[in-house]
Amino acid sequence: MTVLDGAEGWAYAVSGRVRGTALDDLSGEAVARTLPSLLRALDAEARVDLVGTSGYGIWAPDGRAPHASWPEALLAIGAETPRVPGWRAALVDSGIGLGPVEAGLSALAALTPCLPDARRLIHGDLLSRNVLAGEAGITGVLDWGNALYGDPLYDAAWLLHWWPWYPGWRPGDLHAALLTHWRATGPTPAHLRERLHAYLLHIALDALAYCASRGRWDEVRTHVGTVLTLASAGGGESVLIPAGS
């Protein structure tokens, strides 16, 4: 792969062609066959050497991320950024208001004592045609524009959040596949349910803000419902995470 400097401070990379079918386009059966390969790829991603980098959250091309801790990076979702501007005013103007956001942030803050100090590589956007698969498993993971430094369990929460949005995948048991993988590769992660609960909250808040900034109000209302469901559940007791996990 060759990395080149572009105009106006942008950079771009030119790499070899990766062939495969987008994960989004696979049938439920094909996704079930592909999951073990994807989970192994996420394990490898979490072992990437981060020497020469710093911080938590979304990182810049220089390898630096802006936050001093992982909880700080997560709780920053309540602030607007140049990437997602205007969403707070849009929510107020829509009549939905900021109540769901504040409830979600409060619930997220309550879970931060259960979060690790891990600073590993997270992809942060495993759908949107960013993962390609072939007959033997994953062939490529593309578009690292939303990549973060933090707890690698975040990518598992990403899959849990978006899984129901793909009707053909719903019969598949993602929770069981994740637990099988974790138990086969080591002890079940500490504070698993609380960590997944926190990351599901963050992902739903992020999606809410993004859709509000773009006026996608049907999706906003769906994400508001998810945030309020998660916020009203006890720490680690979300209905989106099965008991015993």
C-alpha positions, 0 to 999 in steps of 0.5 A: 500500500502507498500512502500519499499526501493530498491537497488541503491537508488530506491524505489517501492510500492506494492499495491492492484490489481486494475482492469479495462480497460486502458483509451487508449483502450476505444471507443469514446463512453466509453471515453465520459461516463468515462470523468466525473469520470476522471475529478472528480478524477483530482479535488480530486488529486488537493486537496491532502495535500502537507504538508511536500513537496516543490518546483515546477515541477517533484518531487523526492521520498522525496517530493521535487521538484527542482524549485522555481516557476511554470514558472521556472519549465515549462521553464526548459523544454529547458534544457536537463536532465538525464531523456531525454539526448542528444535531443538538439544535435540530433535535430541539427544533424537531420537538424531540429535544435533548432529553433522550441524549441526556438520559443516555449520557447519564446511563453511560456515565454510570457504567464507566467504572466498569470500563477497562483502560484498554487502548487497542485498535477499533474499526468502528464501522464494520457495516456500510459495505466496509467488510468483504468476504469470500468462500473462505472468510473475510478478505478485507476490511475497508474504510478506517475513517471512524477508527478509534483507540479504546476497548476492542469489545466496541466492535462486538457491540457495533455488530450487536447494535446493527444486527437487527437492521438486517432482516435476513440475519435476525434468525442467526444467534450473534450473541451465541457466536460471540460467547462461543468465540470468547470462551474458545479464545480465553476467559470471558471478558470481565464486566462483559455485559456492562461494557457492551451496554455502555458501547451500545449506548454510545453507538445509539447516541452516535447514530441519533446525532448523525441522523438528526444532523441530516434530517433523517427523522424516522431513523432518529426516532428509532435510535431515540427508542433504543437509547431510552430502552438502554438508559432505563435498564440497569447497568448491564441489564439491557434486553439487547444483551441476553441474561447469562452473557 
